């Protein structure tokens, strides 16, 4: 497949086209949602990985290239899918990345394709006139295109060229609902010292924006499916686990959580030996699942990472109420209660409206986070060290929108109908009668 280099390429030829390069191929297992990079298998000269329809599971299981294309043993071979038809090599997602030059014509220099495929059984059946009929399985296909400028070099060059830095925007200028919240950390870049409005201080922007932690599934693999945690009950990650992240979407409140199943001794250990337990990794005794590094949030959806004035810091709220974590944690052995343990992370983002009232733009004006505590009390008897009790950790993100009435335009009071002037404003053309004098 080829793509025209420029918009005026009427007749395709070797001089004005570029080939689309297969950048990556990923196999998505239909049953367990695991993914594996199979790029090498697909690009091998002697491998045929075309989409193939099989009349039955037996035909699929006997095909010669099942391992060559998936580079792994498909879970279809270990799950009871029945003898239904199977579609092998079904494309579920294709994302094209188009790189173009920083010129007036923005000519295309390279095009890449990232492909995701699966082997899908047709397992849905319906009974019509006492006969089971296969009616098929519904599956989504996703296609996308991303444009990247190519060869922008250092941040200094980007600033000189009008800040044409390769980044994702979430609005123009105000945030779009459901777009990622821009997030990053302040850093230094010597190449932009002479060009950046902030003299070399820039924002190291994260690709996914602001994210919060995900719990792990029973097989220790954090993942999501259609924005829903799957595989049932979850547990809190330990310091040895890799935490999955979920991007925060602008304007949508979100909450994640995980559970701990502890007996009395384990609860006492976590509450009294904070820095030595497997769920806490920091010096301030914050659970590993609730770890959060404060950085900077883009004020608008098109905030420039080369200009820190377009970003605001997200600060930790100073404790002012009894439920806010202060760092003091205690275990009461008589009541089997852990007090002061940080078990909630709350992120709050204040949004206002800027610009014309009829076409107002979403603008983040403030952001903060806090850790709160809820006492954990072991409900079983003191001498019971076998029973397990479930305790939870929670992370929430809340968007607080200021009411439109708060930004109503200023309306001055009406002018007075009768204005006042000094009594002698027309002097000497008109004399006041009170000033006349008479002589006798």
Beta strands, then each sheet from edge to edge (+ up, - down):
strand 1: 2-4
strand 2: 17-28
strand 3: 35-37
strand 4: 52-54
strand 5: 86-101
strand 6: 108-121
strand 7: 125-128
strand 8: 131-134
strand 9: 142-150
strand 10: 183-188
strand 11: 201-205
strand 12: 211-214
strand 13: 224-225
strand 14: 228-229
strand 15: 244-247
strand 16: 254-262
strand 17: 296-298
strand 18: 311-313
strand 19: 315-316
strand 20: 330-332
strand 21: 337-339
strand 22: 342-354
strand 23: 361-373
strand 24: 376-377
strand 25: 389-401
sheet 1: 1+ 2- 3+
sheet 2: 1+ 2- 6- 5+ 4-
sheet 3: 1+ 2- 6- 5+ 9+
sheet 4: 7+ 8-
sheet 5: 11+ 10- 17+ 18-
sheet 6: 12+ 15-
sheet 7: 13+ 14-
sheet 8: 16+ 25- 22- 23+ 19+
sheet 9: 20+ 21- 24+
end
